[in-house]
Amino acid sequence: MARKSPFDLSKCARPNILKLQPYRCARDDYKDDGTNVLLDANENAYGPGLALNERGKLEESSQPEVDFLGLNRYPDPHQIELKELLCRLRNTRVHTQKELRPENVFVGVGSDEAIDALLRCFCAPGRDKILTCPPTYGMYGVSADVNDVEIVKVPLDVENGFQLQPDKINEALAADERIKLVYICSPGNPTANLIRKDDIQKVLEHPTWNGVVVVDEAYIDFAPEGSSLAEWVTEWPNLVVMQTLSKAFGLAGIRLGAAFSSPEIASLLNNMKAPYNISSPTSALAKAALSPKNLAVMRQKRDKIIAQRERMLRELPNIPGVGRFLGGQDANFLLVEILDKPASEGGKPSNVTALATYEALAEKKGVVVRFRGKEYGCEGCLRVTVGTEDEVTKFLEELRVVLQSLHAGIKIESSKVEDKKEKEASAVVA
Ligand SMILES: Cc1ncc(COP(=O)(O)O)c(C=O)c1O
């Protein structure tokens, strides 16, 4: 029996949370149960950047030191050793001679924790604002909504390969002192292009604005060597650079992200965080991943992905109904236009065809990509994560079949294993 109480959730929870649109991912609908080729979340298709044997186990000599007997104790709240390894990786001396030190680092539960922590650190709910540059990563908006923080948008330059528009950003910043953070994604998601350092510098040098530029480098290890601006935070007190082990390092499952900043900002973020946000197993695995031996594995897998990215760039345009690549080629995914008919017949980018392609690939072929056609400047676009060689082969084959059928108005047959079994079983019964 329901107990009687004056409790009314709709009047009790924060109004901005009640109307929150959560972050939606294709994984809500298409599971990671081995039946699907998952090219939707920009993970490392070749697996973790760890020296694993054929059975998927770590070699004896490179076992991370997970202290099982110590799991009854809370983990280290400071993670200095892990931060030292992250600094060592990013002290490249390409952008400055100064060195990152553990005092420059915040580590969190994925870089999603850093995105949220920065918002809570700099923006008063219901008053302050952030600036984002669409099309961009959805969590900046979700975190802003959670924190009741308004978003000012200055789009990327659609006409010029989705580059930043620093003059327009600076105008917006000059006009509104309530904007406290500018989130810049480089390489961009879903645009896959690096943002020019000079353009970021223009915003950092704003003459009047008192706020912080946040550069999200989740995909930086797929860009040319030396692209990361992490060490540049030692030169700019108003710069934060976020990174993650979820992408090139192939460790999305351990949830480890980092933000590099001045010691002063890092100290604010560290003061705010839950004390034991990084679990001991996560810390042990992250430290193992940053050892020279495992970094070499990560780089081998990264190079294989880059080879498949080159292959997709070569082979996708041969499929009738595939249009241009928008954005750049600096990440482990590509943003590609889908046309309503082949280009030779005057096809145009089409959201209707792109959505139907996305649905048919996922529902009938077990290949899950991301429909991005509703994002600013992305009419008719799919975002496709670069997979393994076999996954790319399957994607290219199935895309060709799906587009051919859609253009011809023919029903698309399912080639999913479980659907085939079901069909065979019903044929036997019949
Ligand atoms: C641009 C960007 N930033 C951050 C993240 C979040 O990464 P993490 O797994 O570290 O939370 C993602 C994940 O897709 C991303 O695309």
The ligand as a Gaussian input file, in Angstrom:
#p B3LYP/6-31G(d) Opt

LIG

0 1
 C       34.771000      15.548000     -27.258000
 C       34.591000      14.624000     -26.115000
 N       34.950000      15.027000     -24.907000
 C       34.801000      14.226000     -23.843000
 C       34.247000      12.981000     -23.962000
 C       34.017000      12.164000     -22.721000
 O       35.024000      11.311000     -22.523000
 P       35.172000      10.486000     -21.178000
 O       34.941000       9.084000     -21.541000
 O       36.582000      10.766000     -20.769000
 O       34.201000      11.017000     -20.179000
 C       33.855000      12.505000     -25.207000
 C       33.243000      11.177000     -25.355000
 O       32.696000      10.798000     -26.335000
 C       34.027000      13.361000     -26.322000
 O       33.640000      12.993000     -27.538000

